[in-house]
Amino acid sequence: MRASERIINEVAQGIRSLDDAVAWFSSLEQVEQKAVLHEVVRYVMQAHATVDDAREGLARSGVKPTMTPAVLIVREPILEQMGKIINLPPGEYVKSIRVLLSTFAVADTRRRETECRGTCSHAWHNLA
């Protein structure tokens, strides 16, 4: 499992704090940060995140609701909005990762509690 995959999923499962993951993300080069943003968006899509998940994720993210990634994540269609988020300028990357990771955590928790409950063989859902 790649470091980014582990860290992203540890945040989703409450094993690692969002702040710790953001510190790791901030230590990456800009091109690596962009790649991680793309990766998180793929995971959010795989978890079938909804705007309700995004609203709850935003509330957990620590990002002000008036910031660009926050405004975008709570709009429909969510997939289109995530495309806009990953194309924001580098100055928005940290806010974007906070919003996206928090949204993924909400959506993935819902998925683990419903679709994967008791029968999950996904390695990324069995980190603890």
QUIKA-V916537 format. One record per residue. N is the residue number from 1. SS is DSSP state (a for helix, b for strand, c for the rest). Layout:
BEGIN
n:N ss:SS
n:N ss:SS
END
This chain:
BEGIN
n:1 ss:c
n:2 ss:c
n:3 ss:a
n:4 ss:a
n:5 ss:a
n:6 ss:a
n:7 ss:a
n:8 ss:a
n:9 ss:a
n:10 ss:a
n:11 ss:a
n:12 ss:a
n:13 ss:c
n:14 ss:c
n:15 ss:c
n:16 ss:c
n:17 ss:c
n:18 ss:a
n:19 ss:a
n:20 ss:a
n:21 ss:a
n:22 ss:a
n:23 ss:a
n:24 ss:a
n:25 ss:a
n:26 ss:a
n:27 ss:c
n:28 ss:c
n:29 ss:c
n:30 ss:a
n:31 ss:a
n:32 ss:a
n:33 ss:a
n:34 ss:a
n:35 ss:a
n:36 ss:a
n:37 ss:a
n:38 ss:a
n:39 ss:a
n:40 ss:a
n:41 ss:a
n:42 ss:a
n:43 ss:a
n:44 ss:a
n:45 ss:a
n:46 ss:a
n:47 ss:c
n:48 ss:c
n:49 ss:c
n:50 ss:c
n:51 ss:a
n:52 ss:a
n:53 ss:a
n:54 ss:a
n:55 ss:a
n:56 ss:a
n:57 ss:a
n:58 ss:a
n:59 ss:a
n:60 ss:a
n:61 ss:a
n:62 ss:c
n:63 ss:c
n:64 ss:c
n:65 ss:c
n:66 ss:c
n:67 ss:c
n:68 ss:a
n:69 ss:a
n:70 ss:a
n:71 ss:a
n:72 ss:a
n:73 ss:a
n:74 ss:c
n:75 ss:c
n:76 ss:c
n:77 ss:c
n:78 ss:a
n:79 ss:a
n:80 ss:a
n:81 ss:a
n:82 ss:a
n:83 ss:a
n:84 ss:a
n:85 ss:a
n:86 ss:a
n:87 ss:c
n:88 ss:c
n:89 ss:c
n:90 ss:a
n:91 ss:a
n:92 ss:a
n:93 ss:a
n:94 ss:a
n:95 ss:a
n:96 ss:a
n:97 ss:a
n:98 ss:a
n:99 ss:a
n:100 ss:a
n:101 ss:a
n:102 ss:a
n:103 ss:a
n:104 ss:a
n:105 ss:a
n:106 ss:a
n:107 ss:a
n:108 ss:a
n:109 ss:a
n:110 ss:a
n:111 ss:a
n:112 ss:a
n:113 ss:a
n:114 ss:a
n:115 ss:c
n:116 ss:c
n:117 ss:c
n:118 ss:c
n:119 ss:c
n:120 ss:c
n:121 ss:c
n:122 ss:c
n:123 ss:a
n:124 ss:a
n:125 ss:a
n:126 ss:c
n:127 ss:c
n:128 ss:c
END
